[in-house]
């Protein structure tokens, strides 16, 4: 009895120390150390009922090794329960001064009961911390996506943030392919992603039906799971594959694989990651809708500018040209000849200006983010591509019904020739003007109807014979 009373202060100290820290690993270490001190055991260890469930396998004190053949000397084991679930077993061995007593076992049961309460509290605390991190991560992703990132940047933001939150080796996003498979389009890794991007899950893969159906897939070991068929699976272990789905629309799949040998994902981590994926998918949809509204506003503004140019500028230029032509017809005499010539040049300049304004109107009516589908649009795209290097926009003139007369094969050859000639013109020194003319009313030397491309620049010629170079290309229609 006296011995039991004398051991109460160490017991109380051990019980109190168990609950002094909310971090699970630290709590478990207090449990093991307290049990060893209370009972005089030289060896104490806490083995988990489900190794890796909480990211832990075993906690032990410094003591003699078991050598893999069992506990040394006399031993004692007591289960630790958390909410009726066996969390693990507290093992003691090699008691100083003899064998373990019934009183030692009672003390250990008391400590195990308190340990179960402390572990439950630590689990709740860790779950709350995890939930807070995932919620903050989802909020950060939503903010980032709604600040105007491109589609590719948005997917990378989701993949990278999820990888960090999940403590994964990689964060990858897969999207459906036209052939019915799924392809990795984005990868965030600590190391070089190597050949991860572009990896395809081919049609017929056992996991594909679940992914395309928007179902989450949880994998214990990617390298050995028969559902995994890609060549990169060998480098990964536990993994989660979560649908990015919002409003019935499947954007893709977020995969979060860990390295081989890493701990498995806990149920709490799976739930939090699934909720994050749903939030990220909604943010992606909202960001896409916002970008669509912004593009629509740009299109509407461009349409308005095009209408203003057509309704005001072109009509006024055309009216001015008509007045000049009328004045030109009325000019007579020697002095009138000079006036006549001057007016003729003014009319030509006005007609050229009208053509350029009409070309600008056409360019404004082209969707800026899309590849042009018309022949005019493709010509304008080629000329615009050299504008950044030149510092100015080349002028473009179209003559004749180019959209109706120019076939796709001829258009392809002309665009290739135009690209070469623009590149050559841009390389010349002191270029301040480039004029491109596409004439669908040209006549070839043999008399056939043809298409003529003319590219003029005012730069210094390569042969040092002055300035100005005119390059011409012809093709039958």
C-alpha positions in Angstrom: 0.0 0.0 0.0 2.8 2.3 0.9 4.5 1.5 -2.4 1.3 2.3 -4.2 0.9 5.7 -2.5 4.5 6.6 -3.1 4.0 6.0 -6.8 1.0 8.4 -7.0 3.0 11.6 -7.7 4.9 10.0 -10.6 1.6 8.7 -11.9 0.0 12.1 -11.7 3.0 13.6 -13.4 2.9 11.1 -16.1 -0.9 11.6 -16.6 -0.5 15.4 -16.7 2.4 15.2 -19.2 0.4 13.1 -21.5 -2.0 16.0 -22.1 0.5 18.8 -22.3 0.9 18.8 -26.0 -1.7 18.6 -28.8 0.7 17.4 -31.5 0.1 13.7 -31.9 3.7 12.4 -32.2 4.7 14.4 -29.1 1.8 13.1 -27.2 2.6 9.5 -28.0 6.2 10.1 -26.9 5.0 11.4 -23.6 2.9 8.2 -23.2 5.8 5.9 -23.9 8.3 7.7 -21.7 5.8 8.0 -18.8 5.0 4.3 -18.9 8.7 3.4 -18.8 9.3 5.7 -15.9 6.3 4.5 -13.9 7.1 0.8 -14.1 10.8 0.9 -14.2 10.9 -0.7 -17.7 14.1 -0.3 -19.6 12.2 -0.8 -22.9 8.9 0.8 -23.9 7.2 1.0 -27.3 3.9 1.9 -28.8 3.0 -0.1 -31.8 0.1 1.1 -34.0 -2.8 -1.1 -34.8 -2.9 0.4 -38.3 0.7 1.4 -39.1 0.7 4.6 -41.2 -2.9 5.5 -40.4 -1.9 8.7 -38.6 1.4 9.0 -40.4 3.1 6.9 -37.6 4.4 3.3 -37.3 6.0 3.0 -33.9 7.0 5.2 -31.0 9.7 3.8 -28.6 12.1 4.8 -25.8 15.8 4.3 -26.0 16.3 0.7 -24.8 17.5 -2.8 -25.8 16.5 -3.9 -29.3 14.2 -6.8 -29.8 16.2 -8.0 -32.7 12.9 -8.9 -34.4 12.3 -12.0 -32.2 10.0 -10.5 -29.6 10.3 -8.4 -26.5 13.4 -8.9 -24.3 13.0 -10.5 -20.9 9.7 -10.1 -18.9 7.2 -8.1 -20.8 3.8 -6.4 -20.4 1.3 -5.2 -23.0 -1.8 -3.0 -22.7 -4.0 -1.9 -25.5 -4.8 1.8 -26.0 -8.3 2.6 -27.1 -9.7 5.7 -28.8 -13.5 5.8 -28.9 -13.7 2.0 -28.7 -11.2 1.7 -31.5 -7.9 0.0 -30.7 -5.3 2.6 -31.6 -2.3 0.5 -30.7 -0.6 -1.5 -27.9 1.8 -0.2 -25.3 4.6 -2.7 -24.7 6.9 -2.7 -21.7 9.9 -5.0 -21.2 13.0 -5.7 -19.1 11.8 -4.3 -15.7 14.5 -3.2 -13.3 14.7 -5.5 -10.3 12.5 -8.3 -11.5 9.2 -9.1 -13.2 6.2 -6.8 -13.7 3.6 -6.8 -11.0 -0.2 -6.6 -11.0 0.2 -3.1 -9.7 2.3 -2.2 -12.7 -0.4 -3.5 -15.0 -3.0 -1.4 -13.1 -0.9 1.7 -13.5 -0.4 1.0 -17.1 -4.1 0.5 -17.7 -4.8 3.8 -16.0 -2.1 5.5 -18.1 -3.6 3.9 -21.3 -7.0 5.2 -20.5 -5.7 8.7 -20.1 -3.6 8.2 -23.3 -6.7 7.3 -25.2 -8.3 10.6 -24.3 -5.2 12.6 -25.1 -4.8 10.8 -28.5 -8.4 11.6 -29.3 -7.9 15.2 -28.5 -4.7 15.3 -30.6 -6.5 13.7 -33.5 -9.2 16.4 -33.3 -6.6 19.1 -33.2 -4.7 17.7 -36.1 -7.9 17.3 -38.1 -8.9 20.9 -37.4 -5.4 22.1 -38.4 -5.6 20.1 -41.6 -9.1 21.4 -42.4 -7.9 25.0 -41.8 -4.9 24.5 -44.2 -7.1 23.0 -46.9 -9.7 25.7 -46.6 -7.0 28.4 -46.7 -5.5 26.7 -49.8 -8.9 26.5 -51.5 -9.5 30.2 -50.8 -6.0 31.1 -52.2 -6.7 29.1 -55.3 -10.0 30.8 -55.9 -8.5 34.2 -55.4 -5.6 33.4 -57.8 -7.9 32.0 -60.5 -10.2 35.0 -60.4 -7.3 37.5 -60.9 -7.0 36.8 -64.6 -4.7 33.8 -65.0 -4.7 32.0 -68.3 -6.2 28.5 -68.5 -2.8 26.8 -68.4 -1.7 28.9 -65.4 -5.0 28.2 -63.6 -4.5 24.4 -63.9 -0.9 24.8 -62.6 -2.1 26.8 -59.7 -4.5 24.1 -58.7 -2.0 21.3 -59.1 0.8 23.0 -57.2 -1.3 24.1 -54.3 -2.9 20.7 -53.9 0.5 19.0 -54.0 1.8 21.1 -51.1 -1.4 20.7 -49.0 -1.4 16.9 -49.5 2.4 16.5 -48.9 2.4 14.7 -52.2 5.4 14.0 -54.6 3.4 15.4 -57.5 0.2 17.3 -58.3 -1.0 16.5 -61.8 -4.1 17.3 -63.8 -5.5 14.9 -66.4 -8.1 15.8 -69.1 -10.0 13.8 -71.5 -8.5 13.1 -75.0 -10.5 13.0 -78.3 -9.7 9.3 -78.5 -11.5 8.6 -75.2 -8.5 8.4 -72.9 -7.1 10.9 -70.4 -3.8 12.8 -70.7 -1.7 14.5 -68.1 -1.7 18.2 -69.2 -0.2 19.8 -66.1 2.3 18.6 -63.5 3.8 20.2 -60.4 6.6 18.3 -58.7 9.5 19.0 -56.4 11.9 17.7 -59.0 11.9 17.9 -62.8 8.6 16.5 -64.0 10.4 14.8 -66.8 8.1 12.7 -68.9 5.0 13.1 -66.7 3.3 15.7 -68.8 1.9 14.1 -71.9 1.4 10.7 -70.3 -1.9 9.1 -71.5 -4.2 6.7 -69.9 -5.3 4.8 -72.9 -9.0 3.7 -73.5 -9.7 0.4 -71.9 -7.7 1.1 -68.7 -9.6 -0.3 -65.7 -9.4 3.1 -63.9 -10.5 5.2 -66.8 -14.2 4.5 -66.6 -14.2 5.8 -63.0 -12.2 8.9 -63.9 -14.4 9.8 -66.9 -17.4 9.2 -64.8 -16.3 11.7 -62.2 -15.6 9.2 -59.4 -12.7 9.5 -57.0 -10.1 6.8 -57.0 -7.9 6.0 -54.0 -4.8 3.8 -54.5 -2.6 2.2 -51.9 0.4 1.7 -54.3 0.4 3.0 -57.8 3.4 0.8 -58.8 1.6 -2.4 -58.1 -2.1 -1.6 -58.5 -3.4 -3.5 -61.6 -5.7 -0.6 -62.4 -2.7 1.7 -63.2 -1.2 1.2 -66.7 1.0 4.2 -67.4 4.8 4.1 -67.6 5.2 6.6 -64.8 3.3 4.6 -62.2 6.5 2.8 -61.0 7.8 5.9 -59.3 4.7 6.5 -57.1 3.1 4.9 -54.1 -0.2 5.9 -52.4 -2.3 8.2 -54.6 -5.6 10.0 -54.8 -7.3 10.7 -58.1 -10.1 13.3 -57.6 -12.7 14.6 -60.1 -12.6 18.3 -61.0 -16.3 18.6 -61.5 -18.7 21.5 -61.2 -22.3 22.1 -62.4 -22.3 18.7 -64.1 -19.2 19.6 -66.1 -16.1 17.4 -65.7 -13.0 19.6 -66.2 -10.5 16.8 -65.5 -9.0 14.8 -62.7 -6.6 16.0 -60.0 -4.1 13.2 -59.0 -1.9 13.5 -55.9 0.6 10.6 -55.8 3.2 10.2 -53.1 6.5 8.5 -53.4 6.9 4.7 -53.0 7.1 3.8 -49.4 5.4 7.0 -48.2 2.5 6.7 -45.8 -1.0 6.1 -47.0 -3.6 8.9 -47.1 -5.8 9.0 -44.0 -9.6 9.1 -44.4 -9.5 12.7 -43.2 -6.9 13.6 -45.9 -9.0 11.9 -48.5 -12.1 13.8 -47.5 -10.4 17.2 -47.3 -8.7 16.7 -50.7 -12.0 15.7 -52.3 -13.6 18.9 -51.0 -10.6 20.9 -52.2 -11.0 19.4 -55.7 -14.7 20.4 -55.8 -13.9 23.9 -54.7 -11.1 24.2 -57.2 -13.3 23.0 -60.0 -16.0 25.6 -59.2 -13.3 28.3 -59.1 -12.0 27.1 -62.6 -15.6 27.3 -64.0 -16.1 30.8 -62.5 -12.7 32.0 -63.8 -13.6 30.7 -67.3 -16.9 32.4 -67.1 -15.2 35.6 -66.0 -12.7 35.4 -68.9 -15.6 34.8 -71.3 -17.3 37.9 -70.1 -14.1 39.9 -70.4 -13.6 38.6 -74.0 -17.2 39.4 -74.8 -16.7 43.0 -73.6 -13.5 43.3 -75.8 -15.4 42.0 -78.8 -18.3 44.4 -78.2 -15.8 47.3 -77.9 -14.0 46.2 -81.1 -17.3 46.0 -82.9 -18.2 49.5 -81.8 -14.9 50.8 -83.0 -15.3 49.0 -86.3 -18.8 50.5 -86.8 -17.6 54.0 -85.9 -14.8 53.7 -88.4 -17.1 52.4 -91.1 -20.0 54.9 -90.4 -17.9 58.0 -89.9 -14.3 57.8 -91.1 -14.8 55.8 -94.3 -17.9 57.7 -95.4 -16.2 61.1 -94.8 -13.1 60.0 -96.6 -15.2 58.7 -99.5 -17.1 62.0 -99.7 -13.8 64.0 -99.6 -12.5 61.8 -102.5 -15.7 62.5 -104.5 -15.2 66.2 -104.0 -11.6 66.1 -105.1 -12.4 64.0 -108.2 -15.1 66.6 -109.1 -12.5 69.4 -108.7 -10.0 67.5 -110.7 -12.4 67.2 -113.7 -13.0 71.0 -113.6 -9.3 72.0 -113.5 -8.1 73.3 -117.0 -5.1 75.1 -118.5 -1.3 74.8 -117.9 -1.6 75.8 -114.3 -4.6 73.5 -114.1 -2.5 70.6 -115.2 -0.4 70.9 -112.1 -3.5 71.1 -110.0 -5.0 68.2 -111.8 -1.9 66.1 -111.1 -1.9 67.1 -107.4 -5.5 66.3 -107.1 -4.9 62.9 -108.7 -2.3 62.0 -106.1 -4.6 63.2 -103.3 -7.4 61.0 -104.6 -5.0 58.0 -104.8 -3.9 58.6 -101.3 -7.5 58.8 -100.1 -8.3 55.6 -101.8 -5.3 53.9 -100.3 -6.3 55.3 -96.8 -9.9 54.0 -97.3 -8.5 50.5 -98.1 -6.3 50.5 -95.0 -9.2 51.6 -92.8 -11.4 48.9 -94.3 -8.6 46.4 -93.5 -8.4 47.7 -90.0 -12.2 47.3 -89.6 -11.9 43.7 -90.8 -9.1 43.0 -88.3 -11.2 44.4 -85.5 -13.9 42.0 -86.3 -11.6 39.0 -85.9 -11.7 37.3 -82.5 -8.3 38.2 -81.0 -7.8 35.0 -79.0 -8.8 32.7 -81.8 -6.9 31.5 -84.9 -8.3 33.2 -88.0 -10.4 31.1 -90.3 -10.7 33.4 -93.3 -8.0 34.1 -95.9 -7.9 37.8 -95.1 -7.6 37.0 -91.4 -4.7 34.7 -91.9 -2.8 37.3 -94.0 -3.4 39.9 -91.3 -2.1 37.5 -88.7 1.1 37.0 -90.6 1.7 40.7 -90.9 0.8 41.3 -87.3 3.4 38.7 -86.2 6.2 40.9 -87.4 4.8 44.1 -85.9 6.5 43.6 -82.5 9.9 43.2 -84.0 9.4 46.2 -86.4 7.8 48.6 -84.0 5.0 49.4 -86.5 2.2 47.6 -88.2 2.7 46.8 -92.0 -0.2 48.1 -94.2 -2.2 45.5 -96.1 -4.3 46.0 -99.3 -6.6 43.4 -100.8 -7.8 43.7 -104.4 -10.6 41.6 -105.8 -12.8 38.9 -104.2 -9.9 37.1 -102.4 -12.2 35.1 -100.2 -14.1 33.6 -103.1 -11.3 33.1 -105.6 -8.4 31.9 -103.5 -8.5 28.1 -102.8 -7.0 26.6 -99.7 -3.9 25.1 -101.4 -3.1 28.5 -103.1 -3.7 30.3 -99.8 -1.2 28.0 -98.0 1.5 28.7 -100.6 0.9 32.5 -100.5 1.1 32.5 -96.7 4.4 30.7 -96.8 5.8 33.1 -99.3 4.4 36.1 -97.3 6.1 34.8 -94.2 9.5 34.5 -95.9 9.2 37.9 -97.5 8.2 39.6 -94.3 11.1 38.0 -92.4 13.5 39.2 -95.1 12.1 42.7 -95.0 12.3 42.9 -91.2 16.0 42.0 -91.4 16.8 45.0 -93.5 18.1 48.2 -91.8 16.2 51.5 -91.5 12.8 49.9 -92.4 10.0 52.3 -91.5 7.3 51.1 -93.8 6.1 47.8 -95.3 3.2 47.5 -97.7 1.6 44.2 -98.5 -0.7 43.8 -101.5 -2.8 40.7 -102.3 -4.4 41.0 -105.8 -6.9 38.4 -106.9 -7.4 40.1 -110.2 -3.9 39.7 -111.6 -3.1 38.2 -115.0 -0.1 35.9 -115.3 2.4 36.2 -118.2 0.7 33.3 -120.0 -2.7 35.0 -119.8 -4.2 32.9 -117.1 -6.0 34.5 -114.1 -3.8 34.6 -111.1 -3.1 35.7 -107.6 -0.2 38.2 -107.0 1.5 39.0 -103.7 3.6 42.1 -103.5 5.7 43.1 -100.4 7.4 46.5 -100.5 9.7 47.9 -97.8 11.6 51.1 -97.6 14.7 49.7 -95.9 18.3 49.7 -97.1 18.8 47.1 -99.8 21.3 44.3 -99.3 23.1 45.1 -102.6 23.9 48.6 -101.3 22.2 50.1 -104.4 19.8 52.3 -102.5 16.6 51.9 -100.5 13.3 50.2 -101.1 12.7 46.6 -102.0 9.8 45.1 -103.8 9.3 41.3 -103.7 6.6 39.6 -105.8 5.0 36.2 -105.8 2.5 34.8 -108.3 0.3 31.8 -108.6 -2.6 30.7 -110.9 -6.0 30.5 -109.3 
